[in-house]
């Protein structure tokens, strides 16, 4: 090879290439992160967050007498971060848990709101209405169908997306720096 040919084949390294990741260290980090995952805790965290988010949703909706789409977004965020913190997951299962509980939290928030409005309208105890509704699955379906609005789908979709996106553990800069 002549000098000119060699020079043209060599390109200067970019900063990204200089900071390449050691594949063995990356594999070791992945094994470490996988060993720290806890799906049952992620499920528990998602369930608790969904119930808390739904309860807040119902209180705000009944107090303001308006169904606010932002409540669905809040439930998705709350569930996603709860799954992330409690489950420390990096696998797809944690995202699925986030989606499922975000959507369940939204549906429960709507249902608890309906119970609040019925309790006020019928001059009944809130817990009495909740007991009646939750012991009769057909009533739940009827109430959800009556109160359904097409816009709900948009906010449920956003909540599901957030539940998925925020459910995964993030690799810290400190952990990433160890890969070089």
LUMVOKOL-169027 format. One record per atom (N, C-alpha, C): x, y, z. Coordinates in steps of 0.2 Angstrom, whole numbers, plus 5000, padded with zeros to 4 digits. Example, Ala and Ser with C-alpha at 12.3 -4.5 7.8 and 13.67 -1.06 7.14 Angstrom:
2
506649725039 506249785039 506649845039 506449895035 506849955036 506450005039 
//
This chain:
180
500449945000 500050005000 500450065000 500250114996 500650174996 500350225002 500750275003 500650315009 499950355008 499750375002 499150405000 498550365001 498550304999 498050255000 497950245008 498450235012 498350225019 498050285022 498250345021 498050405024 497250415022 497050405016 496350415015 495950365018 496150305020 495750255024 495650275031 496150305034 496150325041 495750385042 495150385046 494850445048 494950465055 494950525056 495050545063 494450515067 494550495074 494050475078 493650525081 493050515081 492550565084 492650555092 492350605095 492350595103 491950535105 491350525101 490950465103 491350395102 491750395097 492150335096 492650325101 492950385103 493450375109 493150355115 492550365116 492150345122 491750285121 492050235118 491750175116 491550135123 491050095122 490850055128 491249985128 491549965133 491849895134 491249845134 491249805129 490649755129 490649705135 491149695137 491149645143 490949685149 491049745150 490849785156 490049795155 489849805149 489149825147 488749755149 489049695147 488649635149 488649625156 489149645160 489149635167 488649685170 488649745168 488149795170 487449765169 487349735163 486649715162 486449655166 486949605168 486849555172 486649585179 487049635181 486949665188 486249695188 486049735183 485349765183 484849715183 484949665179 484449605179 484349575185 484849565189 484849535196 484449575201 484449635200 484149685204 483349695203 483149665197 482449675195 482049635200 481449665202 480949635206 480249645204 480049595199 479349605196 478749605201 478749565206 478249565211 478149635215 478749665216 478749725219 478549785214 478649775208 478449815203 477649815202 477449755202 476749745202 476349775208 476649765214 476349795220 476349875219 476949895217 477049965217 476549995212 476449965206 475949985201 475249985203 475049935207 474349925210 474249985215 474649995219 474550045224 474550115221 474950125216 474950195213 474350195209 474050145206 473450155202 472850165207 472850135213 472350145218 472350225220 472950245222 473050315224 472850365219 473150355213 472950395207 472250395206 471850345206 471150335205 470750375210 471050365216 470650405222 470750475221 471350505219 471450575218 471050595213 471050555207 470650575201 469850585203 469650535207 468950545209 468750605214 469250615218 469150675223 469150745219 469650745214 469650805210 469050815205 468850755202 468250765198 467650775201 467550745207 466950765211 466950835213 467450855216 467550925219 467450975213 467750965207 467751015202 467051005198 466750955198 466250935194 466450935187 467050915185 467250905178 467750845178 467750815172 468150765171 468750795167 469350795171 469950825168 470450765165 470550775159 471050725155 471750725159 471850785162 472550785165 472650735171 472050715173 472050665179 472350595176 472150575170 472350515167 473150525166 473350575164 474050585163 474450575169 474150605175 474450605181 474450525184 473950495182 473950425184 474450385181 474550395174 475050365170 475750375173 475850435175 476550455177 476650425184 476150425188 476250395195 476350325195 475950285191 476050215190 476750205187 476950235182 477550225179 478150225183 478150285187 478750295192 478650245197 478150235200 478050185205 478350115203 478150095197 478450025195 479150035194 479450085191 480150095191 480550095197 480250135202 480550135209 480550065213 479950035213 479849975217 480149915213 480049915206 480249855203 481049855200 481249915199 481949925197 482049885190 481549885186 481549835180 481849865174 482149825170 482449845163 482149805158 481749755159 481449705154 480749735153 480549705147 479849735144 479249715149 479349665153 478849645158 478649705162 479049745164 478949805168 478549855165 478649865158 478249915154 477549895154 477449825153 476849795152 476449805159 476749795164 476449815171 476249885171 476649925169 476550005169 475950015165 475849985159 475250005155 474649975158 474649915160 474049885163 473849925169 474249935174 474049975180 473850045178 474150075173 473950145172 473250145169 473050095165 472450095162 471850075167 472050025171 471650005177 471550065181 472050105183 471950165187 471550215184 471550225177 471050275174 470350245174 470250185173 469550155173 469350165180 469750145185 469450155192 469350225194 469750275192 469650345193 468950365191 468850345184 468150355182 467550325186 467650265187 467150235191 467050265198 467550275202 467550305208 467250375208 467350415202 467050475201 466250475200 466050425196 465350405195 465050395202 465350355206 465150335213 465050395217 465450445217 465450505220 464850545218 464750555212 464150585209 463450555211 463450485211 462850455212 462750465220 463250465224 463150475231 462850545233 463050595229 462850655230 462150665228 461950635222 461350645219 460750605223 460950545226 460550505229 460550515237 460950565239 461050575246 461250515250 461650475247 461950415250 462650425253 462850375257 463550375259 463950355253 464550385252 465050365246 465150295247 465350265253 465550195253 464950155252 464350175254 463750135252 463750125245 463750175241 463750175234 464350135231 464950135233 465450095231 465350025232 465050005238 464949935240 464449915235 463949945234 463349925229 463649915222 464049965220 464249955213 464749905212 465249895217 465749845216 465549775218 464949765220 464649695221 464249675215 464149725210 463749705205 464149725198 464449675196 464849695190 464449715184 463849695183 463449725177 463349795178 463249825184 463149895186 463849935184 464449905185 465049935183 465049945176 464849895172 464949895165 464449955162 463849945165 463349995163 463550075164 463750085170 464050145172 464550175168 465050125166 465650145162 465350165155 464950125152 464650135146 464250205145 463850215151 463550285151 463950345151 464550335155 464950395156 465550395150 465550345146 466150345141 466050405136 466650435135 466650485130 467250475125 467250485119 467750465114 468450495116 468450555119 469050585121 469450545127 469050505130 469350465135 469850415132 469750395126 470250355123 470950385122 470950445120 471550485120 471950485126 471550505131 471950515138 472150445141 471750395140 471950325142 472550305138 472550325132 473150305128 473750335130 473750405132 474250445135 474550415141 474050395145 474150365152 474550295151 474250255146 474650195145 475350205143 475450245138 476050265136 476550285141 476350325145 476750355151 476850295156 476350255157 476450195162 476950145159 477050145152 477550095149 478250135150 478250195147 478850235146 479250245153 478850255158 479250275164 479350215169 479150155167 479150095171 479850065171 480350095167 480950065166 481550095170 481950065173 482450085177 482950125172 483250175174 483750215170 484450195173 484850195168 485550185170 485850255171 486150255177 486450325179 487050335176 487250395176 487850425172 488450385176 488450375182 488950345186 489050275183 488450235183 488550165180 488750165173 488550215169 488750215162 489550235161 489750275166 490450295166 490950235167 490650185171 491050125172 491150085166 490750095161 490850055155 491450075151 491650125151 492250155147 492950125149 
//
